[in-house]
Amino acid sequence: MNREILEGDEEFLRSLLESTTEGILVIDTESRIRFANPAIEPILGYRPEELVGREKMIIIPERLRSTHEDGLAQYLDTGEQHIDWTGVDLPALHKDGHEVPVSVSIEEFTYRDERLFCGVFTDVTDRKRRERRLRKQANELEEFAGVLSHDLRNPLSVAQGYLQLARDDDSEVLRKITESLDRMEQMIDDTLAHARDAQAADETEVTSLRELVQAAWQSVVTDEATLVLPSERWRIRAHEGRVRQLVENLVRNAVEHGSTGSETESHDAVEHGTGDGESDGTRVTVRVGVLDGEDGFYVEDDGPGLPDHVKAQLEASAESTSDHTGGYGLNIVQTVAAEHGWEMRVADAESGGARFEFRGMSFVH
């Protein structure tokens, strides 16, 4: 968009441009630099007076100079831009010869019947460094997930196959082996999900807490527990897949460590939480609700509760990613809470079972 600078405004505009913290260059149609503000020096190493009057190619890496020349010539002839002029990431050439990653926004304007171009430069070195680190971490996670899947799942499948052949011997030993192998398989699934979902943990959306819990419950699929759900009106901003994984882990732990029987209540009660929430001694009830202060939610059960040593290990590992919870697999729960900036607290439910509280969120009504 063309802009006319009004007569008499030159001093005001010069003061404005020289006081801004963003680097600014003004060039003409011959690629000569007509103005540079002081903020350009920390970015490119040149004082303003060292740039004014020189061609812009001085700040462009040699391998890109012909591209810049052709792009400007095409725009002057046809008015067509070959790249986006708003916030485009480009390498610039520093005075000492090294390249600096910058974000540049360009605007054309007219001054005294002359076409000029104003470029606003932002040093994005820190952002690029963070992006490289995140890409490296994502690649490491992906590689780890592949190794885990190949090196652990294959022998696990073989062991489960042989165990299936030996099922005629209905011994306690075989039952315990089956439980251990199933737990190993679940740990592999959880770790793979963590490796994949952690890359997108910052992609949050507003979601219904009730629907999220229902989805987590369906993935566990058990007749050994009853679910009591929160009201439909509670909605949170979160990464849906990661929080669903959090709830899945807590429900699975409640069932594995709290249930002693396999009686089945109605499907509706299990799926929609219409049971009365009382334990009959053979099943565990899992309850999800909103904390009194409406700053978070809780997940609790009426099982035997967490052993004291597990509670102590959870507190000790609050700032660690290691899992020392003796098979309870709660490190993923801690990790997901930390990713969202939530505070996790472990307590005893009134029924004596385990209670996990998550604070530090705002509900969206």
Helices and strands as residue ranges (DSSP letters): H 10-19, E 23-28, E 33-36, G 38-40, H 41-44, H 48-51, G 56-59, G 62-64, H 65-78, E 88-93, E 99-111, E 114-123, H 125-148, I 149-153, H 154-165, H 172-197, G 198-200, E 205-208, H 209-220, E 225-228, E 235-238, H 240-258, H 267-272, E 284-290, E 296-301, H 308-316, H 331-339, E 343-348, E 354-359
